[in-house]
Amino acid sequence: MAQRLHLVFGGELVDPAKNVFRNLEDIHLVGVFPDYESAYNAWKSEAQRTVDNAHMRYYIAHLHRLRDEEAAASSTEELGS
């Protein structure tokens, strides 16, 4: 079975209506998790911890969706081999 990694990260946004971080150097990398449930629990914990700041947002990135091992490699990836 394929591994389904999830990245949880967040930070302060310039405007709560947009997904633009105020300072990329201050992004909080919570961690990489082996399944959605553990990633969701980490996301929920951080979101609840920062609930009083309307500009703070945390996200779950589905890392397993970024790469399909069955698809042919791009020319850039082949340069690294």
C-alpha positions, -999 to +999 in steps of 0.1 A: +000+000+000+013+035-009+023+058+019+000+089+022+021+116+037+005+149+049+023+181+059+007+205+085+019+241+084+006+275+091+014+311+098+000+347+099-017+359+068-016+394+054-054+394+050-077+367+065-096+366+032-065+356+012-039+328+015-009+351+015+015+347+044+028+379+061+064+365+065+075+333+049+104+330+074+078+327+102+058+298+088+053+272+114+060+237+101+041+214+125+052+182+109+047+154+084+022+128+093+016+093+079-022+096+076-049+121+073-063+114+108-031+123+126-025+153+104-060+165+111-055+161+148-023+182+146-040+208+124-069+210+148-046+214+178-027+243+162-059+260+149-075+259+183-043+272+200-043+303+177-081+308+175-079+343+190-057+356+161-080+359+130-049+362+108-035+328+117-042+299+095-030+263+094-033+240+065-029+203+056-010+196+024-015+162+009+021+154-001+011+121-016-009+140-043+021+159-054+038+129-068+026+099-087+052+072-087+035+055-117+038+086-139+068+091-161+095+114-147+098+149-160+130+159-178+141+179-147+138+148-125+158+127-150+187+152-147+192+143-111+196+106-117 
